[in-house]
């Protein structure tokens, strides 16, 4: 004998304003299997929940239907209420009579009332067939993987490690610090980037709980939240880092030079090199493409000079396996290559540089030791044009979004330029100025009023080389005049784009990126650091362009999410997942290919398909694929649904 | 043998006679068979689009319809004609607009492809053929495309609007060096040539100065309006050629009649291109 309680919520006037609640209540008071039909102004309020709890205890209910808003809103509220009154939570169902009825039929009150009765009828059929289920529990591997060793990854790794959990920090380049280590000074305080960052890199490098894996890339990720199996490729560095003391003699003596990536092509580095003077770890690698030995078969200078015999030309890539429970993706960004900007010369003009190149020009560790000298002839530029929104906010270039950092960093660049070249003139072309952060607007105002930067509201149409000058054609939209500046150097605030390989990494992680290649958050407002996949969290520019303060904040939030996962005794998962009717399953394996979560596999001995309960998300893809109807979703069997439909018809 | 449908437009039979005649001479030399669109009309030029949008689509659409009976791709030498015809073609690709056009012109059986004349010569096989006629000269030219061959990009989908390359490739094939310069697709002011020549002289001066500075001895274009405008509004004599004239010189089939049509006498330079000092 079923004893089902029905509770109809008014939701203020959201439901009661359209649906005749006394009528619905009366209809179900005499209905089969309904023990009690009740209503309340706000069922989700504490008195409303008390009605439900009391009825379960006093009337001995074995099923509950709450007719209210969408189950996405309050299903969890009422299920928890039922648990506290001793009823299995999976015997509580929501009849959605708000989003799917009262809100959409506000002008047809009679019809809406009739429809709400139909909706409730179907859910009663479901509750009648619902089984009491227990949440699925499994163990958590309390170690984290952080992908990306920039400021975002370092922050997240240190925060997690400080809580006492082990962290594997994987970085593609051979030392950590990311883009921030390339910067000269940072806005809005104009403090030295290295000075603020290096304490962090040193901490990450020395932390007993952080396993630093530089010059490494994540190759394969299997498993699920709480239990991931990760394969990491450590690329051959050709230097035995256990022996290497970082003395730097090999770098000094190496005869091969090439363009420095760290200096964005403005300086040179050796074929055996560390990324920067403050590299963590301070160990070099040999770049095969520029090494004379690897190219021509002779040289071996580094081997000869190394006092500890650390050079090993035979070294091979290694694949290392790690088990972790959570992953933080902090893969950062690149900037749009100037080669993609035809109107500004396709990267053909040496003195048209991008924002990161300017950082290197201005950096004491950069190619000019911090003097502002233009790349073509080393002259100090007296007229410099800075252009914002290059590529960004330009749907025709496929980048409609705002890159968020350019307004501030170009203002900063211009300020720093004026510090070093006081008699120089800086022009800044802008669309609007987005100075949204703490202290940002004040910084920009100061730049305009005190630092004598010339802000011009308008776009630049073209840049052309004329002798040793760059002719910049633009427009000042405030005065409505064309502007022509004969500049010595132009700095482009090019768009922030996802780092190379982000989309491929997303595939490895089985999570989603947006149309531009940034990792998708689970909810843009309420779950900004969770990815679309359980156990994978996002930090920094991997998710969207952002500045350092926001990146650090998000990295901290991602770490907190990891810690709240690790704080649990066991992982708990909803039991509303697929199951297999072993009598019907023929072991054909269609479900294995249909499953998007790798949750289905064949039991070779029994010759049937089985479900990995931790991986299954209850999507139902296998249910519709199964030719024998052997796959079913718990509490959502075809029989139940047919009964629900029958009642409706 | 390749067969094409040819739309000369009004100018190639009149003001740009030398462009039309050199085009036909080169086609003949290369063994390319062409047929003019039967009973073709004016493309509407700049006049139709500034007065009546519907007319500006219907005029070139009629040409497309007449061409469709020939079952060959249409090649258009004039930038303005090409631009107008592409706008009509895009309209025909839209079901609703096509219905409206068909109300006026009757049903279209098929819609042929529309290409600028340069595209014919950048075909790999033809480029190879061209490279058999090599010029031996130290004359350098600046290739100039103007606006209408490349913009609007989303309508034409022709070549890169900032740094177009087709004329350069064609001229390089016959051994003529082209200079790198930034104003390849800069507007020459053509549409304002008569209405406000003061604007135009500024633009023309820029174009010619930049070409000279880049080391060019002449400009080579494919647009009759650009050619006339650049010659008419310049200050010191600087020859402006059609690319087909250069091909004619390379093949040894150039004609004195062509040079007489130029406002700036190019004959000294022609003899230099032919190898004279």
Interface residues (C-beta under 8 A of the other chain):
Chain A: X342 X343 X345 X346 X348 X462 X464 X465 X466
Chain B: X160 X161 X162 X163 X180 X182 X183 X210 X213
